[in-house]
Amino acid sequence: MPYNSALVAPMREEMTRMGIQELTTAAAVDAALGDQRGTMLVFVNSVCGCAAGNARPALRLALEHGVKPRQLATVFAGQDLEATARARQYFSDYQPSSPSMALLRDGEVVHFVHRHQIEGRSPQSIAADLTSAFDRHFGAAV
């Protein structure tokens, strides 16, 4: 059963204020990721404390970096069940994790951040890892 939509509304709004496109259906995920060219970040959002205190603030910090993905998308685990399941099919080599972040280049996952790499770490530390991955994988492609 999905989380109450009123409960997750502020968490969704936080992402859209950052300019991240919400993908709420499997069709929207396929449209965004199906024949994806260029660079993309897909954030699997969550209601957990590590998403609120670590992952979303880290993402906000990382997106201030000069090198970043051209496309930004998010699905909400526990809310948009179909969309989340479909997004996870695009990075099925990685264990499902909420929150998590997948960096893709031309449709291929080049970097993945699991929940265990988020929990207990500061947003600044997570953002530093993300920006390093941006530089490494997207530096010449953005």
Secondary structure, 3 states (H helix, E strand, C coil): CCCCHHHHHHHHHHHHHCCCEECCCHHHHHHHHCCCCCEEEEEEECCCHHHHHHHHHHHHHHCCCCCCCCEEEEEECCCCHHHHHHHHHHCCCCCCCCCEEEEEECCEEEEEECHHHCCCCCHHHHHHHHHHHHHHHHCCCC
